């Protein structure tokens, strides 16, 4: 058993570059786990359907090269044929095509009018943005004459809503294994969560240290996932997205503080940035709320100072990664809260989703161990100090990039 532990520690020390390359390669699109979304409003009156699509400016930027100005006419042209309706298997006429409406500085709007051959067996379709962002989600609100109201999601593998089926929430009939799959995919499609796991492995010099940080993280995200989904706590999703990015920068900064032996400078830099952002918010420059940013700055500076001066910070990290887990738990919950969660199956959904998250995390770590073993066998492994320094600097850079982008988006 001791040999196994020794081998694991050796793997964890030497070959982490493969994980970093994989994680940051996936991060190239820059938006990482930031959600891609649109909103549609469907008004159905017999065989007549009126549809309005609201598109955030963030999504509009995807329709052209960086820096390009996309006109309303170009937006309408892109949506042509991507919003559809049919009745009894026959397409509904859309004589006016896609029409751009007056918009605000945050959203563009496109309208459609459909005349269907019948009011029976109506199906609605949405295919926009999936070719650009496979994880894109459209939140559809469907108002049917007579007072019936339905909320649905259009996603890449479910681009059609069949109203003849009553618009039933697919989560109500989903199997327990579907909930597990959702949790696994949340890890595999969330580059920011993957990057954070890289940081956890980097700060763990021994097997015992890794167990401490993973335990703290698991306890934290399990608690807040349950609290958020059951409605006990409902934080602002945009704040959580930014704080998730900050945790990535924090674990990278801790490695740098320990490696350089100058935690004071690193703590002052991280804390000072957050304090400046808090002051900027007071002066009307936008960003996260003042107290939230100021509190994060104080926490970051104190933690980096404490961990940088401790000979063995593993037990402290158990507490800190629990805090980080609390933040990520709200991030995990955000995707679930955007769906109509079946109340009668909440417990089953929570257990399945959380189990899927754990399977995703363990799979990621085991994959890294396997890749590390291969690198060592081929004598291609790099010294741990070099890997830690390079990866930690990359974590700080990409974490701050996401944090600032999400704070001021």
GUGU-808441 format. One record per residue (C-alpha): residue number from 1; residue in three letters; y, z negated, x. Coordinates in Angstrom, 3 decimals, padded with zeros to 6 digits, always signed. Each point is the difference from the previous one (the first is absolute). Example, Ala and Ser with C-alpha at 12.3 -4.5 7.8 and 13.67 -1.06 7.14 Angstrom:
GUGU-808441
<1, Ala, <-004.500, -007.800, +012.300>>
<2, Ser, <+003.440, +000.660, +001.370>>
//
This chain:
GUGU-808441
<1, Unk, <+000.000, +000.000, +000.000>>
<2, Unk, <+002.333, -000.842, +002.894>>
<3, Unk, <-000.600, +003.451, +001.473>>
<4, Unk, <+000.930, +001.577, -003.314>>
<5, Unk, <+003.205, -002.013, -000.163>>
<6, Unk, <+000.788, +000.874, +003.606>>
<7, Unk, <-000.581, +003.680, -000.674>>
<8, Unk, <+002.231, -000.131, -003.064>>
<9, Unk, <+002.793, -001.663, +001.949>>
<10, Unk, <-000.316, +002.599, +002.721>>
<11, Unk, <+000.231, +002.775, -002.566>>
<12, Unk, <+003.012, -001.552, -001.641>>
<13, Unk, <+001.720, -000.333, +003.368>>
<14, Unk, <-000.436, +003.447, +001.423>>
<15, Unk, <-000.155, +002.847, -002.445>>
<16, Unk, <+002.661, -000.379, -002.675>>
<17, Unk, <+001.791, +003.230, +000.790>>
<18, Unk, <-002.220, +002.016, -002.340>>
<19, Unk, <+001.074, -002.090, -002.983>>
<20, Unk, <+003.654, +000.369, +000.858>>
<21, Unk, <-000.294, +003.765, +000.398>>
<22, Unk, <-001.738, +000.295, -003.351>>
<23, Unk, <+002.476, -002.219, -001.816>>
<24, Unk, <+003.131, +001.502, +001.443>>
<25, Unk, <-001.340, +003.522, -000.316>>
<26, Unk, <-000.304, -000.589, -003.703>>
<27, Unk, <+003.510, -001.413, +000.009>>
<28, Unk, <+001.491, +003.313, +001.025>>
<29, Unk, <+001.232, +000.886, -003.497>>
<30, Unk, <+002.312, -003.016, +000.515>>
<31, Unk, <-000.090, -001.129, -003.619>>
<32, Unk, <-003.347, -001.753, +000.567>>
<33, Unk, <-001.030, -002.130, -002.925>>
<34, Unk, <+003.330, +000.466, -001.779>>
<35, Unk, <-000.924, +001.143, -003.487>>
<36, Unk, <+000.659, +003.540, -001.145>>
<37, Unk, <+000.738, +000.034, -003.708>>
<38, Unk, <+001.649, +001.762, -002.925>>
<39, Unk, <+000.448, -000.955, -003.650>>
<40, Unk, <-000.600, +002.152, -003.074>>
<41, Unk, <+001.011, -000.599, -003.592>>
<42, Unk, <-001.969, +001.874, -002.670>>
<43, Unk, <+001.230, +000.164, -003.617>>
<44, Unk, <-002.707, +001.421, -002.280>>
<45, Unk, <+000.820, +000.947, -003.574>>
<46, Unk, <-002.905, +001.868, -001.541>>
<47, Unk, <-000.447, +003.203, +001.974>>
<48, Unk, <+003.439, -000.318, +001.648>>
<49, Unk, <+000.260, -001.715, +003.394>>
<50, Unk, <+003.119, -000.790, +002.047>>
<51, Unk, <-000.452, -001.212, +003.558>>
<52, Unk, <+002.449, -001.341, +002.574>>
<53, Unk, <-000.910, -000.601, +003.648>>
<54, Unk, <+002.068, -002.446, +002.094>>
<55, Unk, <-000.328, +000.627, +003.751>>
<56, Unk, <+001.436, -002.479, +002.552>>
<57, Unk, <+002.099, +001.532, +002.760>>
<58, Unk, <-002.597, -001.195, +002.509>>
<59, Unk, <-002.487, +002.396, -001.556>>
<60, Unk, <+002.524, +002.855, -000.135>>
<61, Unk, <+000.229, -000.098, +003.807>>
<62, Unk, <-003.670, +000.960, +000.179>>
<63, Unk, <+000.767, +003.394, -001.550>>
<64, Unk, <+001.803, +001.394, +003.031>>
<65, Unk, <+000.401, -000.360, +003.754>>
<66, Unk, <+001.662, -003.177, +001.365>>
<67, Unk, <+003.717, -000.094, -000.793>>
<68, Unk, <-000.149, +002.869, -002.502>>
<69, Unk, <+002.033, -000.265, -003.211>>
<70, Unk, <-002.262, +000.717, -002.971>>
<71, Unk, <+001.827, +001.341, -003.060>>
<72, Unk, <-000.877, -000.850, -003.601>>
<73, Unk, <-001.071, +003.605, -000.519>>
<74, Unk, <-002.453, -000.270, +002.916>>
<75, Unk, <-001.408, -003.225, -001.447>>
<76, Unk, <-000.490, +001.661, -003.385>>
<77, Unk, <-001.673, +002.984, +001.675>>
<78, Unk, <-002.405, -002.282, +001.871>>
<79, Unk, <-001.039, -001.700, -003.259>>
<80, Unk, <-000.647, +003.291, -001.766>>
<81, Unk, <-003.615, -000.038, -001.193>>
<82, Unk, <-000.630, -003.498, +001.342>>
<83, Unk, <+000.588, -001.778, -003.328>>
<84, Unk, <-002.248, +001.355, -002.758>>
<85, Unk, <-001.379, -000.696, -003.466>>
<86, Unk, <-002.865, +001.409, -002.029>>
<87, Unk, <-001.478, -000.450, -003.474>>
<88, Unk, <-003.559, +000.771, -001.076>>
<89, Unk, <-000.583, +001.550, +003.404>>
<90, Unk, <+002.923, +002.455, -000.278>>
<91, Unk, <+003.155, -000.255, +002.135>>
<92, Unk, <+003.206, -001.020, -001.732>>
<93, Unk, <+002.867, +002.483, +000.223>>
<94, Unk, <+002.881, -000.924, +002.276>>
<95, Unk, <+002.508, +002.816, -000.620>>
<96, Unk, <+002.899, -001.698, +001.769>>
<97, Unk, <-001.958, -000.877, +003.115>>
<98, Unk, <+001.161, -002.901, +002.151>>
<99, Unk, <+003.654, -000.878, -000.498>>
<100, Unk, <+002.096, -002.170, +002.332>>
<101, Unk, <+002.093, -002.693, -001.714>>
<102, Unk, <+003.061, -001.928, +001.104>>
<103, Unk, <-001.057, -002.634, +002.542>>
<104, Unk, <+001.241, -003.111, +001.808>>
<105, Unk, <+000.232, -000.660, +003.729>>
<106, Unk, <-003.420, -001.669, -000.051>>
<107, Unk, <-002.010, +002.336, -002.243>>
<108, Unk, <-000.378, +003.659, -000.967>>
<109, Unk, <-001.262, +000.930, -003.449>>
<110, Unk, <-001.947, +002.994, -001.281>>
<111, Unk, <-000.773, +000.690, -003.682>>
<112, Unk, <-002.730, +001.966, -001.798>>
<113, Unk, <-000.483, +000.915, -003.667>>
<114, Unk, <-003.466, +000.973, -001.240>>
<115, Unk, <-001.077, +001.508, -003.316>>
<116, Unk, <-003.741, -000.401, -000.452>>
<117, Unk, <-002.314, +002.048, -002.244>>
<118, Unk, <-001.214, -003.251, -001.571>>
<119, Unk, <+000.657, -003.731, -000.068>>
<120, Unk, <-003.666, -000.771, +000.676>>
<121, Unk, <-001.769, -000.785, +003.287>>
<122, Unk, <+003.208, +000.013, +002.041>>
<123, Unk, <-000.350, -000.259, +003.772>>
<124, Unk, <+002.889, -000.558, +002.406>>
<125, Unk, <-000.014, +001.156, +003.609>>
<126, Unk, <+001.996, -000.854, +003.128>>
<127, Unk, <-000.672, +001.513, +003.453>>
<128, Unk, <+003.283, -000.392, +001.925>>
<129, Unk, <+000.132, -001.493, +003.526>>
<130, Unk, <-003.753, -000.448, +000.383>>
<131, Unk, <-000.145, +002.842, +002.504>>
<132, Unk, <+002.736, -001.761, +002.005>>
<133, Unk, <-001.100, -003.626, -000.432>>
<134, Unk, <-003.588, -000.444, -001.232>>
<135, Unk, <+000.713, -003.658, -000.861>>
<136, Unk, <+002.898, +000.971, -002.282>>
<137, Unk, <+000.094, -001.707, -003.420>>
<138, Unk, <+001.843, +001.025, -003.149>>
<139, Unk, <+000.662, -002.755, -002.513>>
<140, Unk, <-000.140, +001.550, -003.447>>
<141, Unk, <+001.422, -001.516, -003.167>>
<142, Unk, <-001.306, +001.825, -003.048>>
<143, Unk, <+001.669, -000.554, -003.374>>
<144, Unk, <-001.894, +001.444, -002.970>>
<145, Unk, <+001.630, +000.490, -003.396>>
<146, Unk, <-001.006, -002.852, -002.261>>
<147, Unk, <+000.690, -002.706, +002.552>>
<148, Unk, <-003.009, +000.228, +002.319>>
<149, Unk, <+000.985, -000.571, +003.613>>
<150, Unk, <-002.230, +000.707, +003.008>>
<151, Unk, <+000.526, -000.623, +003.718>>
<152, Unk, <-002.086, +001.991, +002.451>>
<153, Unk, <-000.222, +000.967, +003.656>>
<154, Unk, <-000.295, +003.497, +001.417>>
<155, Unk, <-001.680, -000.143, +003.423>>
<156, Unk, <-001.638, +002.605, +002.225>>
<157, Unk, <-003.481, -000.457, -001.467>>
<158, Unk, <+001.266, -000.445, -003.576>>
<159, Unk, <+002.583, +002.677, -000.707>>
<160, Unk, <-000.646, +000.309, -003.738>>
<161, Unk, <+000.430, -002.560, -002.799>>
<162, Unk, <-002.151, +000.650, -003.048>>
<163, Unk, <+001.777, -001.452, -003.037>>
<164, Unk, <-002.961, +000.805, -002.211>>
<165, Unk, <-001.767, -002.840, +001.843>>
<166, Unk, <+002.763, -002.355, -001.067>>
<167, Unk, <+001.569, -000.099, +003.447>>
<168, Unk, <-002.418, -002.767, +000.930>>
<169, Unk, <+000.776, -001.852, +003.200>>
<170, Unk, <-002.674, +001.141, +002.486>>
<171, Unk, <-000.096, -003.486, +001.537>>
<172, Unk, <-001.461, -001.401, -003.220>>
<173, Unk, <-003.168, +002.040, +000.375>>
<174, Unk, <-000.075, +000.029, +003.808>>
<175, Unk, <-003.018, -001.564, +001.692>>
<176, Unk, <+000.183, -002.975, +002.350>>
<177, Unk, <-000.700, +002.389, +002.875>>
<178, Unk, <+003.079, +002.022, -000.979>>
<179, Unk, <+002.112, -003.126, +000.515>>
<180, Unk, <-001.616, -000.444, +003.418>>
<181, Unk, <+000.759, +003.634, +000.832>>
<182, Unk, <+003.657, -000.541, -000.949>>
<183, Unk, <+000.242, -002.888, +002.460>>
<184, Unk, <-001.639, +001.956, +002.800>>
<185, Unk, <+002.282, +002.996, -000.527>>
<186, Unk, <+003.052, -002.275, -000.052>>
<187, Unk, <-000.814, -000.885, +003.622>>
<188, Unk, <-001.019, +003.486, +001.105>>
<189, Unk, <+003.097, +001.653, -001.529>>
<190, Unk, <+002.422, -002.763, +001.015>>
<191, Unk, <+001.070, +000.752, +003.562>>
<192, Unk, <+002.274, -003.058, +000.075>>
<193, Unk, <-002.915, -002.325, -000.824>>
<194, Unk, <-002.066, +001.725, +002.687>>
<195, Unk, <+002.789, -000.460, +002.532>>
<196, Unk, <+000.185, -003.695, -000.848>>
<197, Unk, <-003.743, -000.342, +000.608>>
<198, Unk, <+000.541, +001.594, +003.418>>
<199, Unk, <+002.492, -002.762, +000.728>>
<200, Unk, <-002.415, -002.725, -001.113>>
<201, Unk, <-002.671, +001.296, +002.373>>
<202, Unk, <+002.493, +000.307, +002.844>>
<203, Unk, <+001.087, -003.651, -000.201>>
<204, Unk, <-003.619, -001.205, -000.090>>
<205, Unk, <-001.248, -000.538, +003.548>>
<206, Unk, <-003.209, -001.724, -001.086>>
<207, Unk, <-002.469, +000.379, -002.850>>
<208, Unk, <+001.088, -003.398, -001.320>>
<209, Unk, <+003.641, +001.113, -000.025>>
<210, Unk, <-000.878, +003.115, -002.004>>
<211, Unk, <-001.907, -002.113, -002.536>>
<212, Unk, <+003.035, -002.281, -000.372>>
<213, Unk, <+002.478, +002.795, -000.696>>
<214, Unk, <-002.303, +001.963, -002.309>>
<215, Unk, <-000.793, -003.169, -001.973>>
<216, Unk, <+003.682, -000.810, -000.444>>
<217, Unk, <+000.827, +003.550, -001.033>>
<218, Unk, <-002.878, +000.148, -002.496>>
<219, Unk, <+000.918, -003.314, -001.634>>
<220, Unk, <+003.646, +001.032, -000.262>>
<221, Unk, <-000.449, +003.420, -001.562>>
<222, Unk, <-002.730, -001.230, -002.350>>
<223, Unk, <+002.328, -002.683, -001.412>>
<224, Unk, <+003.006, +002.219, -000.623>>
<225, Unk, <-002.092, +002.898, -001.271>>
<226, Unk, <-001.298, -002.303, -002.732>>
<227, Unk, <+003.418, -001.540, -000.715>>
<228, Unk, <+001.732, +003.373, -000.261>>
<229, Unk, <-002.599, +001.782, -002.118>>
<230, Unk, <-000.317, -002.896, -002.468>>
<231, Unk, <+003.791, -000.106, -000.401>>
<232, Unk, <+000.650, -003.424, +001.540>>
<233, Unk, <+002.227, +001.579, +002.672>>
<234, Unk, <+001.618, +003.441, -000.159>>
<235, Unk, <+002.132, +000.700, +003.110>>
<236, Unk, <+002.068, +003.147, +000.423>>
<237, Unk, <-002.300, +002.704, +001.354>>
<238, Unk, <+002.744, +001.503, +002.190>>
<239, Unk, <+000.518, -003.347, +001.747>>
<240, Unk, <-003.716, -000.358, +000.644>>
<241, Unk, <-000.275, +003.500, +001.494>>
<242, Unk, <+002.744, -000.878, +002.477>>
<243, Unk, <-001.511, -003.389, +000.895>>
<244, Unk, <-003.417, +001.580, +000.580>>
<245, Unk, <+001.643, +002.230, +002.602>>
<246, Unk, <+001.704, -003.046, +001.552>>
<247, Unk, <-003.377, -001.732, +000.475>>
<248, Unk, <-001.140, +002.994, +002.057>>
<249, Unk, <+003.022, -000.301, +002.290>>
<250, Unk, <-000.558, -003.768, +000.227>>
<251, Unk, <-003.557, +000.160, +001.336>>
<252, Unk, <+001.082, +002.579, +002.565>>
<253, Unk, <+002.981, -002.146, +001.024>>
<254, Unk, <-002.261, -003.033, +000.437>>
<255, Unk, <-002.200, +001.893, +002.435>>
<256, Unk, <+003.053, +001.061, +001.984>>
<257, Unk, <+001.361, -003.572, +000.035>>
<258, Unk, <-003.290, -001.363, +001.342>>
<259, Unk, <-000.497, +002.827, +002.531>>
<260, Unk, <+003.512, -000.231, +001.446>>
<261, Unk, <+000.208, -003.783, -000.085>>
<262, Unk, <+003.508, +000.311, -001.484>>
<263, Unk, <-000.361, -000.946, -003.662>>
<264, Unk, <+003.652, -001.015, -000.214>>
<265, Unk, <+001.256, +003.533, +000.586>>
<266, Unk, <-002.500, +001.537, -002.442>>
<267, Unk, <+000.739, -002.673, -002.638>>
<268, Unk, <+003.740, +000.503, +000.391>>
<269, Unk, <-000.363, +003.747, -000.372>>
<270, Unk, <-002.184, -000.121, -003.115>>
<271, Unk, <+001.880, -002.862, -001.644>>
<272, Unk, <+003.379, +001.424, +000.951>>
<273, Unk, <-000.779, +003.361, -001.619>>
<274, Unk, <-000.894, -001.693, -003.276>>
<275, Unk, <+003.084, -002.206, +000.066>>
<276, Unk, <+002.184, +003.079, +000.559>>
<277, Unk, <-001.669, +001.657, -002.989>>
<278, Unk, <+000.742, -003.074, -002.109>>
<279, Unk, <+003.656, +000.134, +001.046>>
<280, Unk, <+000.067, +003.708, -000.773>>
<281, Unk, <-001.277, -000.677, -003.515>>
<282, Unk, <+002.816, -002.498, -000.538>>
<283, Unk, <+002.474, +002.660, +001.124>>
<284, Unk, <-001.407, +002.472, -002.510>>
<285, Unk, <-002.093, +002.148, +002.353>>
<286, Unk, <-003.116, -000.249, -002.142>>
<287, Unk, <-003.485, -001.032, +001.036>>
<288, Unk, <-002.118, -002.949, -001.047>>
<289, Unk, <+001.564, -003.090, -001.644>>
<290, Unk, <+001.950, -002.200, +002.402>>
<291, Unk, <-002.088, -003.154, -000.360>>
<292, Unk, <-003.269, +001.910, +000.318>>
<293, Unk, <+001.099, +001.732, +003.207>>
<294, Unk, <+001.537, -003.151, +001.459>>
<295, Unk, <-003.139, -002.007, -000.766>>
<296, Unk, <-002.181, +002.678, +001.585>>
<297, Unk, <+002.195, -000.077, +003.107>>
<298, Unk, <-000.265, -003.770, +000.374>>
<299, Unk, <-003.766, +000.105, -000.533>>
<300, Unk, <-000.485, +002.856, +002.483>>
<301, Unk, <+002.088, -001.631, +002.748>>
<302, Unk, <-001.681, -003.390, -000.341>>
<303, Unk, <-003.517, +001.380, -000.130>>
<304, Unk, <+000.494, +002.219, +003.053>>
<305, Unk, <+001.449, -002.944, +001.936>>
<306, Unk, <-002.885, -002.316, -000.967>>
<307, Unk, <-002.831, +002.485, +000.615>>
<308, Unk, <+001.557, +001.090, +003.284>>
<309, Unk, <-000.037, -003.535, +001.420>>
<310, Unk, <-003.467, -001.056, -001.173>>
<311, Unk, <-002.979, +000.293, +002.309>>
<312, Unk, <-002.315, +000.544, -002.963>>
<313, Unk, <+001.759, +001.271, -003.116>>
<314, Unk, <-003.184, +000.876, -001.928>>
<315, Unk, <+000.312, -002.877, -002.484>>
<316, Unk, <+003.675, +000.714, -000.542>>
<317, Unk, <-000.875, +003.625, -000.670>>
<318, Unk, <-002.395, -001.115, -002.740>>
<319, Unk, <+003.013, -001.356, -001.904>>
<320, Unk, <+002.276, +002.903, +000.847>>
<321, Unk, <-002.526, +002.690, -000.885>>
<322, Unk, <-000.509, -001.860, -003.272>>
<323, Unk, <+003.726, +000.541, -000.648>>
<324, Unk, <-000.348, +003.638, +001.004>>
<325, Unk, <-003.023, +000.240, -002.296>>
<326, Unk, <+002.104, -001.315, -002.881>>
<327, Unk, <+002.426, +002.887, +000.540>>
<328, Unk, <-002.725, +002.629, +000.304>>
<329, Unk, <-001.686, -001.396, -003.113>>
<330, Unk, <+003.064, +000.926, -002.028>>
<331, Unk, <-000.161, +003.421, +001.634>>
<332, Unk, <-003.633, +000.383, -001.095>>
<333, Unk, <+000.967, -001.093, -003.517>>
<334, Unk, <+002.844, +002.511, -000.288>>
<335, Unk, <-002.368, +002.944, -000.496>>
<336, Unk, <-001.984, -001.862, -002.643>>
<337, Unk, <+003.077, -001.173, -001.898>>
<338, Unk, <+001.079, +003.617, -000.499>>
<339, Unk, <-003.087, +000.524, -002.183>>
<340, Unk, <-000.795, -001.391, -003.404>>
<341, Unk, <-002.355, -002.736, +001.128>>
<342, Unk, <-002.656, -000.882, -002.584>>
<343, Unk, <+000.535, -003.724, -000.625>>
<344, Unk, <-003.592, -000.519, -001.088>>
<345, Unk, <-001.204, +001.206, +003.426>>
<346, Unk, <+002.637, -001.543, +002.290>>
<347, Unk, <-002.422, -002.359, +001.738>>
<348, Unk, <-002.478, +002.801, +000.673>>
<349, Unk, <+002.765, +002.298, +001.206>>
<350, Unk, <+001.413, -002.634, +002.375>>
<351, Unk, <-003.385, -000.833, +001.520>>
<352, Unk, <-000.951, +003.663, +000.397>>
<353, Unk, <+003.358, +001.110, +001.407>>
<354, Unk, <+000.188, -002.934, +002.424>>
<355, Unk, <-003.583, +000.628, +001.123>>
<356, Unk, <+000.931, +003.631, +000.601>>
<357, Unk, <+002.996, -001.050, +002.111>>
<358, Unk, <-002.254, -002.215, +002.132>>
<359, Unk, <-002.575, +002.792, +000.404>>
<360, Unk, <+002.791, +002.345, +001.071>>
<361, Unk, <+001.336, -002.480, +002.551>>
<362, Unk, <-003.409, -000.810, +001.478>>
<363, Unk, <-000.932, +003.687, +000.129>>
<364, Unk, <+003.180, +000.765, +001.901>>
<365, Unk, <-000.635, -002.735, +002.569>>
<366, Unk, <-003.670, +000.945, +000.425>>
<367, Unk, <+000.983, +003.635, +000.507>>
<368, Unk, <+002.350, -001.039, +002.779>>
<369, Unk, <-002.752, -002.059, +001.632>>
<370, Unk, <-002.337, +002.989, -000.103>>
<371, Unk, <+002.644, +002.304, +001.476>>
<372, Unk, <+000.781, -002.595, +002.641>>
<373, Unk, <-003.661, -000.277, +000.952>>
<374, Unk, <-000.142, +003.783, +000.345>>
<375, Unk, <+003.091, +000.052, +002.212>>
<376, Unk, <-001.441, -002.725, +002.216>>
<377, Unk, <-003.303, +001.819, +000.298>>
<378, Unk, <+001.834, +003.148, +001.045>>
<379, Unk, <+002.125, -002.103, +002.396>>
<380, Unk, <+003.170, +001.118, -001.791>>
<381, Unk, <+001.213, -003.429, -001.067>>
<382, Unk, <+003.441, -001.182, +001.101>>
<383, Unk, <+001.046, -003.453, +001.235>>
<384, Unk, <+000.852, -002.351, -002.846>>
<385, Unk, <+003.552, -000.814, +001.254>>
<386, Unk, <+000.938, +003.678, -000.014>>
<387, Unk, <-001.457, +000.595, -003.459>>
<388, Unk, <+001.645, -003.127, -001.417>>
<389, Unk, <+003.416, +000.854, +001.450>>
<390, Unk, <-000.022, +003.592, -001.221>>
<391, Unk, <-001.374, -000.784, -003.451>>
<392, Unk, <+002.277, -003.010, -000.494>>
<393, Unk, <+003.084, +002.046, +000.837>>
<394, Unk, <-001.173, +002.692, -002.431>>
<395, Unk, <-000.590, -002.613, -002.721>>
<396, Unk, <+003.507, -001.411, +000.431>>
<397, Unk, <+001.524, +003.462, -000.078>>
<398, Unk, <-001.821, +001.318, -003.041>>
<399, Unk, <+000.210, -003.358, -001.810>>
<400, Unk, <+003.779, -000.144, +000.396>>
<401, Unk, <+000.315, +003.668, -000.943>>
<402, Unk, <-001.823, -000.603, -003.267>>
<403, Unk, <+001.780, -003.310, -000.586>>
<404, Unk, <+003.491, +001.456, +000.385>>
<405, Unk, <-000.894, +003.116, -001.987>>
<406, Unk, <-001.416, -002.010, -002.883>>
<407, Unk, <+002.793, -002.584, +000.089>>
<408, Unk, <+002.720, +002.614, -000.431>>
<409, Unk, <-001.919, +002.605, -002.041>>
//
